[in-house]
Structures are given as structure tokens and as C-alpha cells.
Amino acid sequence: MLKLFYLPDTASLAPHIILNRLGQPFELVKMSKDDGSLHEQVYMELNPNRRVPMLVDADLVLFESAAICLHLADQDPDSGLMAPLGSKKRALAYKWLVFMTNSIQADMMLYFYKERFSNSAEGAEEIRTIAIERVSTFMSRLDDALGDGRPYLSGGQKTIVEDYLLMLGQEETLKSMAHLYALLCVLEDDPHVKATYEAEGLQALFSA
Ligand SMILES: N[C@@H](CCC(=O)N[C@@H](CS)C(=O)NCC(=O)O)C(=O)O
């Protein structure tokens, strides 16, 4: 059975939502930043980065949330979790997914873990301020793309890209980006998202 190691409201949220979408049984293992579980030998042997998410699928061990989302979508190619292989919509889905993981999420790490990027408190604070600005600019690229009236980033079909967006979009500040905010409201109003929020103990941020 698929096993997801997760922390509530973190980079494991999108994989968790997609597991719910697949509708197959899976096991959840809740980790903690405080109880040492990320640093336990048995976890570190599988995931030396000591982070979540991690997906264990028989003898396959995956870390990196985007890789896990893509692998899960591949479990059921007819599910519509991704556009058809080779299609323009699929290419757009790759573009937005990689943009989110490689640009937006990478810079979010700078403000969530600012103390890891500077040896001084002032330096860390400066990094945080710059990173917040950069993430906001990157988010506005998504808002701009949605400005042409398309319902979802890759076109007319909701894919794993939107689950990834919702995971990164847990920010009050996004309420000022009209197109993005409208999409985030739609995305939260989804039975699989609601089930995932409930399992992780999260409150709806946009659709409440
Ligand atoms: N790029 C990675 C980021 C993973 C990551 O940073 N996870 C955080 C939660 S959002 C974590 O496990 N933090 C614990 C730590 O770094 O101590 C991914 O998307 O999987």
C-alpha cells in the first residue's frame, strides 16, 4: 500500500490531496518537527534530507513533492489528473508545475527557513523580506496567466498543477490577486480537498 509521510499544511499537502483523488487505500504517517521523527535513523536512511513529503510505494521511495504528484498522476492515466501525454496542455502543466516548485517554492523556503540562509538575525530578516517580495512577483505571473479567462492554469482541465497551487497558495496576501484568489476559492470548494484539510486539521483559507 502507498504510504505518505507528511506534516500538516506543508509540502505534503498536494500529494495528500492527490492520494485522496485516486481513491485507493493509502497509509498516512504523521511526522513532527519537534519530536525528532524526521531525524530518526530509519527515516533518514530513506530520506536523508529529513523533510516531508516522502512517498513509499513498495520498494520505490520518493521525495520531492512535485515528483510524488507526477508519479501519483501516472498511477491512473485515465483519471484526468494530467492532460494527455504529448499534448500542449500537458506541456503547459509541466511549465507551471516546474515554475511553482523551482521558482515559487524555492523562494518560499527562504522565508520559512530564513535562519538557515544567514549567520546573522539581520541577514536572515533581509533575506525574508526579499523572498516575500519575489514570491509575490512570481505569484502575480500566475494571476496574469489566469487573466485571460482560462479556468485553470493549463486550460480547461483541473490537474495536479492546481493541487500544487493550492498547497503553495496558503497565503492571506493572495487575496489581493483577483484571478488567483477566484481560482483558490474554487479549488478549496472540492470534496477531496475538504477531506484532506479535515485529515490534516486545516481550516479553509479562501472559501470559508
Ligand atoms: N522541495 C521540497 C521541499 C520539502 C520541504 O522543505 N519540506 C518541509 C515542509 S514544507 C520540511 O520537511 N521541513 C522540515 C525541515 O526542513 O526541518 C519538496 O517539495 O518536497
The ligand as an SDF file (V2000), in Angstrom:
LIG
                    3D

 20 19  0  0  0  0  0  0  0  0999 V2000
   11.2530   20.8820   -2.3660 N   0  0  0  0  0  0  0  0  0  0  0  0
   10.8240   20.0190   -1.3030 C   0  0  0  0  0  0  0  0  0  0  0  0
   10.6570   20.8240   -0.0270 C   0  0  0  0  0  0  0  0  0  0  0  0
   10.4000   19.9130    1.1520 C   0  0  0  0  0  0  0  0  0  0  0  0
   10.3770   20.6990    2.4500 C   0  0  0  0  0  0  0  0  0  0  0  0
   11.0960   21.6800    2.6310 O   0  0  0  0  0  0  0  0  0  0  0  0
    9.5370   20.2470    3.3780 N   0  0  0  0  0  0  0  0  0  0  0  0
    9.4260   20.9440    4.6340 C   0  0  0  0  0  0  0  0  0  0  0  0
    7.9730   21.1610    4.9750 C   0  0  0  0  0  0  0  0  0  0  0  0
    7.2860   22.3270    3.8450 S   0  0  0  0  0  0  0  0  0  0  0  0
   10.0720   20.1290    5.7390 C   0  0  0  0  0  0  0  0  0  0  0  0
   10.0250   18.9170    5.7480 O   0  0  0  0  0  0  0  0  0  0  0  0
   10.6850   20.8190    6.6760 N   0  0  0  0  0  0  0  0  0  0  0  0
   11.3220   20.2330    7.7920 C   0  0  0  0  0  0  0  0  0  0  0  0
   12.7210   20.7600    7.9210 C   0  0  0  0  0  0  0  0  0  0  0  0
   13.2950   21.2380    6.9350 O   0  0  0  0  0  0  0  0  0  0  0  0
   13.2460   20.6680    9.0290 O   0  0  0  0  0  0  0  0  0  0  0  0
    9.5080   19.3410   -1.6880 C   0  0  0  0  0  0  0  0  0  0  0  0
    8.7010   19.9710   -2.3740 O   0  0  0  0  0  0  0  0  0  0  0  0
    9.3010   18.1710   -1.3220 O   0  0  0  0  0  0  0  0  0  0  0  0
  1  2  1  0
  2  3  1  0
  2 18  1  0
  3  4  1  0
  4  5  1  0
  5  6  2  0
  5  7  1  0
  7  8  1  0
  8  9  1  0
  8 11  1  0
  9 10  1  0
 11 12  2  0
 11 13  1  0
 13 14  1  0
 14 15  1  0
 15 16  2  0
 15 17  1  0
 18 19  2  0
 18 20  1  0
M  END
$$$$
